[in-house]
Amino acid sequence: MRIKNIELAHAEAFGQLQKEIYQENKFMLIEPDEQKMKRHELANQIASTDFLIGADNDQGVLVAYLAAFRQAYRRTRHRASIVVAVRSDCRRQGIASRLFTELEDWAQNTGVSRLELTVAVNNAAAISCYKTNGFVIEGVRSQSLKINDALVDEFYMAKILE
C-alpha cells in the first residue's frame, strides 16, 4: 500500500473510488446518484479540499481517501472537519490508521489542533476505527441523516491534538 496526495491527475481514479464507496456504503453522506462525476466537478472538489490523500493497493488502484476541510475564519481555523472512506474489501488492514497518521502530520504543520467528524450511531465499524485512532464522542446530532427513509442520529466525534 502507498499513501499519496490526491491531485488533479488522479481525478478519474478518485471519482471511480467515490462511486464504488457510495454504492457499497449506506453510511456515506452522498448517495450514489448524487455524486459528481464530471471532470471539472471532480477538479473543483480536489482543489477546494485543504488536505486530500489516498491509499493505493499493491496493484496501484486507489482504495481509500481522507479529506480535511478548514474554515477561513481565524476563530475556527484551528479545526478541520474530515471525511474518510475505505473500500469495503480493503477494510481492517490499517489503511485508515495510516491515513489518520498522515492527517495528524499535516495538522501539526498547519496549526490545526482539533479534528472533527460525524458518524451514524449505527456504524459500529467506523466508530470503533475512530476510537482506535483517538477520537472521542462529544455529542449526538439527532435525526440528522435520512437513510432508506429512516431518520438516523449521528455522533459528533473529535480528536484534540497536543
Disulfide bonds with the S-S distance in Angstrom:
none
